[in-house]
Amino acid sequence: MSVVNGQVRFNWNAGSSGSVTSGGSTIGTNRWYHLAVTFDGTTYKLYVDGIELGAVGGSLPVSTSGNIEALLGAMDQSPPNNPINYFHGWLDELKIWNKALSVEHIRQMMNQEISQLG
């Protein structure tokens, strides 16, 4: 996930398979935003503050040696493991689910702290 010129973008497979963007909508640096991406097996959807701003068909991320890698806080370049453009900001919480959440579920959770289930 990246923000370039205020536009949110989510890439999978290093962008070689595709990306979903926030369309013409942009975000600023003057407040917190809730960003979410869902994938239901066929469609990636990008939400900003609970509003769907982009959707595109796609495939599962490619597995490398049985692992799926994710990079948070920088952009990876070729050769692999050469991150650049480090994120200079704050992240409050990160949660990765093993299913596509509904927009209702995203909106319900976006203003709540993530609690640890016991």
C-alpha positions as CSV (number, residue, x, y, z in Angstrom):
1,M,0.0,0.0,0.0
2,S,1.3,3.4,-0.8
3,V,0.3,7.1,-1.0
4,V,1.6,9.0,-4.0
5,N,0.6,12.6,-4.5
6,G,-2.2,12.0,-2.0
7,Q,-3.7,9.0,-3.9
8,V,-3.9,5.7,-2.1
9,R,-2.7,2.6,-4.1
10,F,-2.6,-1.1,-3.2
11,N,-0.4,-3.4,-5.3
12,W,-0.1,-7.1,-5.2
13,N,2.7,-9.2,-6.7
14,A,4.9,-6.1,-6.7
15,G,2.4,-4.4,-9.0
16,S,3.0,-6.9,-11.8
17,S,-0.4,-8.5,-11.4
18,G,-2.3,-5.3,-10.7
19,S,-3.2,-2.5,-8.3
20,V,-6.3,-0.8,-7.0
21,T,-6.3,2.9,-6.4
22,S,-8.5,5.6,-4.8
23,G,-9.5,6.9,-8.2
24,G,-9.2,10.6,-8.3
25,S,-9.8,10.9,-4.5
26,T,-6.8,12.0,-2.4
27,I,-5.9,12.1,1.2
28,G,-3.9,14.8,3.1
29,T,-1.6,14.9,6.1
30,N,-3.8,16.9,8.4
31,R,-5.8,14.1,10.0
32,W,-6.0,10.3,10.5
33,Y,-7.5,8.1,7.8
34,H,-8.8,4.5,8.0
35,L,-7.6,2.5,5.0
36,A,-8.8,-1.0,4.2
37,V,-8.4,-3.4,1.3
38,T,-10.5,-6.5,0.9
39,F,-10.1,-9.4,-1.5
40,D,-12.9,-12.0,-1.9
41,G,-11.0,-14.3,-4.3
42,T,-11.8,-12.3,-7.4
43,T,-12.0,-8.6,-6.6
44,Y,-9.8,-6.2,-4.6
45,K,-11.6,-3.3,-3.1
46,L,-10.0,-0.2,-1.5
47,Y,-11.8,1.8,1.2
48,V,-10.9,5.1,2.7
49,D,-12.9,6.0,5.9
50,G,-15.4,3.2,5.1
51,I,-16.1,4.5,1.5
52,E,-15.2,2.2,-1.4
53,L,-13.1,4.3,-3.8
54,G,-11.7,1.6,-6.1
55,A,-12.4,-2.0,-7.1
56,V,-10.5,-4.2,-9.6
57,G,-10.5,-7.9,-10.5
58,G,-7.4,-9.8,-9.7
59,S,-5.7,-13.0,-8.6
60,L,-4.2,-14.2,-5.3
61,P,-0.8,-12.8,-4.5
62,V,2.0,-15.2,-5.7
63,S,3.6,-17.3,-3.0
64,T,7.4,-17.4,-2.9
65,S,8.8,-20.6,-1.4
66,G,5.5,-21.1,0.5
67,N,5.6,-17.6,2.0
68,I,3.6,-14.6,1.1
69,E,5.6,-11.5,1.9
70,A,4.3,-8.0,2.7
71,L,6.2,-4.8,3.1
72,L,4.9,-2.1,5.3
73,G,6.5,1.3,5.6
74,A,8.6,1.4,2.4
75,M,8.5,0.4,-1.2
76,D,10.4,-2.7,-2.4
77,Q,12.5,-2.4,-5.5
78,S,14.5,-4.9,-7.7
79,P,16.5,-6.7,-6.6
80,P,14.2,-7.9,-3.8
81,N,14.8,-6.8,-0.3
82,N,16.0,-3.3,-1.3
83,P,13.3,-1.0,0.2
84,I,13.2,2.7,-0.7
85,N,10.8,5.6,0.0
86,Y,10.4,4.9,3.7
87,F,7.1,6.1,5.2
88,H,7.6,9.1,7.5
89,G,4.4,9.1,9.5
90,W,2.3,7.3,12.0
91,L,0.4,4.0,11.9
92,D,-2.0,3.4,14.8
93,E,-3.0,-0.2,14.1
94,L,-2.7,-2.9,11.5
95,K,-4.9,-5.9,11.2
96,I,-4.8,-8.6,8.6
97,W,-7.9,-10.8,8.3
98,N,-8.1,-14.2,6.6
99,K,-11.4,-13.3,4.9
100,A,-12.9,-10.4,3.0
101,L,-14.8,-8.1,5.4
102,S,-18.0,-6.5,4.4
103,V,-18.3,-2.7,4.2
104,E,-20.6,-2.9,7.2
105,H,-17.9,-4.7,9.2
106,I,-15.2,-2.2,8.1
107,R,-17.4,0.7,9.1
108,Q,-18.2,-0.9,12.5
109,M,-14.6,-1.4,13.3
110,M,-12.9,1.7,11.8
111,N,-13.4,3.9,14.9
112,Q,-12.7,1.3,17.5
113,E,-9.4,0.1,19.0
114,I,-8.4,-3.4,18.1
115,S,-8.8,-5.6,21.1
116,Q,-6.9,-8.8,21.8
117,L,-9.2,-11.8,21.9
118,G,-8.5,-14.0,24.8
